[in-house]
Structures are given as structure tokens and as C-alpha cells.
Amino acid sequence: MKTVIGFNGSPRPLGNTGRLVKAVLGGAEAAGAKARYVHLAALKFSDCTACMGCRSQPACIQPDDLSKVVQDIFHADAIVLGSPVYMWQVTGLTKLFMDRLYPVLGPDYATRLTRKPKLVLAFTQGHPDGAYFRPYFEQTKAVLGFLGFTVTDIVTAVGTRASDDIEKQPEALALARAAGARLV
Ligand SMILES: Cc1cc2nc3c(=O)[nH]c(=O)nc-3n(C[C@H](O)[C@H](O)[C@H](O)COP(=O)(O)O)c2cc1C
């Protein structure tokens, strides 16, 4: 059975991004995968300290929750990474998570992700124009591709402000479920 881990980088436990990530996971589960949902804000973890421990081993030596999660990523078949747009970028929480993915790169900057896990990016934004942050989403896709993930879809919900605004966008949730099914 394929395993999929979905990360929500919003401070809101179940806002629009959490719902979008869960829709992707739901699509993966319906296609036969085992899904796990992780709210990053519920984990205890710190910034990358640039100790460079992960240059000589494929692991982070910080004794916190995220080091364990990074090991799970090595064994996962697919990942979902969700973030709201904050100041035209991912949230600080999501950036911190991405920095802590440094162990997936070797000292030569080649990926250590032998499984090349599939990955869906899930973004939500308050701005109603879906084209606005597209270059940034593509840049984020390129970064994750460089890290060794196979980015299969970028799913978005726009104009989301109140925590459950996305529920009024069944088409966005349907696209997210379809992207989840493609992960399997
Ligand atoms: C600090 C902060 C910064 C934000 N910056 C942007 C932004 O630059 N562009 C935008 O479209 N929306 C911005 N938003 C709105 C959120 O992206 C939007 O409401 C999102 O759907 C929230 O996701 P959540 O419900 O999962 O928390 C910002 C919200 C906050 C709290």
C-alpha cells in the first residue's frame, strides 16, 4: 500500500489550507493509499542551525519532532505540502520545514531521495486573482524538484479568508482530490 504524508503549514489547524491538504489526502485514500495528516504548528521543532551534520549522514541530528518526520519522508511514496500565501511567499512555518529538508540533499547537492516521492503543492491565498502568485508557485515547484521530489500538481484555492471559505469552492476541492488520486 502506498503511503502519503500531507503537511499543513498554516497556523490554523483546520483553515483553508488544512482542508485543501485533506482533500488531496482524501483523493489518495480513495485510490487505495494510506494517508497521514501533519499540522506543522502542532510539532515541536526549531530552525536549521547550519550544524552541517546532515552533510555526512542522511539525517538531521536535532533531537526534535521534525527530524523524525524527515526520516518518514525518505520512506514515503508521496507528499502533500500545503501553505497559505503570506506576504507573497509560504508561511514562515513552511519555510522552516523546507529548510529542514536539507538532509535529503547530499554534500554534492544530489538528492538522497532514492524513491523520488511524488509531491502535490497546495496553496491558498486571500487575493482573488489566481495568476498573481503563479510564478512563485512554479519557483517553489522547481526547488522541490531539485530536492528530488516529483511534483505532479499544484492545487490552489483563491479568495479564501475566513477559515472555511474553501468549502464554497467545490471545484477547487474536486481538483485537489483528483490530484490526490494521481499520487497513487
Ligand atoms: C500574515 C498574513 C499574510 C498574508 N499575506 C497574503 C498575501 O501576500 N497574499 C494573499 O493573497 N493572501 C495573503 N494572506 C491571506 C491568506 O493567504 C489566506 O487567507 C489563506 O487562505 C489562509 O489560509 P488558512 O485558512 O489555511 O490559514 C495573508 C494572511 C496572513 C495572516
The ligand as an ORCA input file, in Angstrom:
! r2SCAN-3c Opt
* xyz 0 1
  C       0.156     37.404      7.861
  C      -0.659     37.114      6.635
  C      -0.159     37.431      5.397
  C      -0.894     37.190      4.247
  N      -0.375     37.516      3.018
  C      -1.108     37.282      1.904
  C      -0.583     37.618      0.619
  O       0.539     38.102      0.473
  N      -1.381     37.384     -0.469
  C      -2.632     36.837     -0.364
  O      -3.293     36.632     -1.380
  N      -3.144     36.478      0.856
  C      -2.417     36.683      1.979
  N      -2.907     36.309      3.200
  C      -4.213     35.601      3.256
  C      -4.057     34.078      3.346
  O      -3.166     33.590      2.363
  C      -5.396     33.369      3.120
  O      -6.406     33.883      3.958
  C      -5.255     31.869      3.311
  O      -6.321     31.182      2.708
  C      -5.202     31.485      4.787
  O      -5.034     30.092      4.875
  P      -5.556     29.254      6.158
  O      -7.074     29.448      6.212
  O      -5.178     27.862      5.887
  O      -4.869     29.812      7.340
  C      -2.191     36.565      4.352
  C      -2.681     36.228      5.620
  C      -1.941     36.498      6.748
  C      -2.485     36.123      8.120
*
